């Protein structure tokens, strides 16, 4: 139904109160929108914008939730003004024009803030860009770990800019400090990445810490580009690992710590099982890793990381081949029952082998050569097969303690 129009004679003497009454409350919506845009622009233009924004958590959701009503109110104001030939000085019309200008200015400020955080706003409308900025501003990015966190991995890495880049000033900034900058190829240690049970962090000498919490990631987790070794933590940022194996390990460990049983175990901080040893070994011609407990010995061949990850988390993965030793190390945070259950699935999926305590025997080694140097590898007989293990440091202590009670074969009378 078309809106009733005032006679032309009455329009010439239109009073502000008349225009506002005809808008049926939409004038108030326009005024509130102007005030909200002014306040947000003032906050984001200040030096302490992040703190000011986090102290006013209602501002951004209010702007986003009222956006449709504001657009409808602005359209109604301009329609009535055109149809009824309102004077340019009509207060509600001036306010509507100011809201349009404020939205453009606020959008520009939001884009600059996103660019400073290494995030490309792209073609996002104001509401979407402002929501992303608000989310980033509230993400704690302290490099130091809090009491709930367990450090899983730390390694060198470079910051990855969002694809596409920004325009204007941000293009110059990207050219100088972005991941494609020419000097990054020869400057060592341009950044470090930390993976904990709660989040992924990155920092360098040129930028403050950035982080993403695991619950903020999509169901796909970290996205790995095997060709470039880039791991993207969603749309806004990512890191470049130095080696492909580092990239695969980082992506796999991220999936592991998102696995609910392990996350619960890490959060309760029960501590790792100290009755489990993990070490590299060879079984005949095959290389791999051993998991030694007081009841069993398991052997996982090298290159079985993707199969092990799928077996543990029951989720599909397209990661390239990598070793499973880091994944197995995390399993020591589980209870004995959960560890045994995970090992059952892993051995079935990774073509591994398992021997019970009674099938494993420690083989005594004689002094080798004329220099009387003792062979420091661990030699075992596992169900008739020979294994050489290479435990180091604390793993050697745990392995020796576990093997102390394992049966030993009779010593040959021909050995010296």
Buried (B, 14 or more C-beta within 10 A) or exposed (E): EEEEEBEEEEBEEBEBEBBBEBBEEBBEBBBBBBEBBBBBBEBBEEEEBBEBBEEEEEBBEBBBEBBEBBEEBBEBBBEBBEEBEBEEEBEBBBBBBBBEEBBEEBBBBBBBBBBEBBBBBBEBEBBBBBBBBBEBBEBEBEEEBEEEBBEBBEBBBBBBBBEEBBEEEBEEBBEEBBBEBEEBEEEEEBBBBBBBBBBBBBBBEEBEBBBBEBEEBEEEBBBBEEEEBBBBBBBBBBBBBBEBBBBBBBBBBBBBBBBEBBBBBBEEEEEBBEBBBBBBBBBEEBBBBBBBBEEBBBBBBBBBBBBBBBBBBEEEBEBBEBBBBBBBBBBBBBEEEBBEBBBEBBBEBBEBBBBEBEBBBBEEBEEEEEEEEEEEBBBBBBBEBEBBBBBEEEBBEBBEEBBEEBEEEEEEEEEE
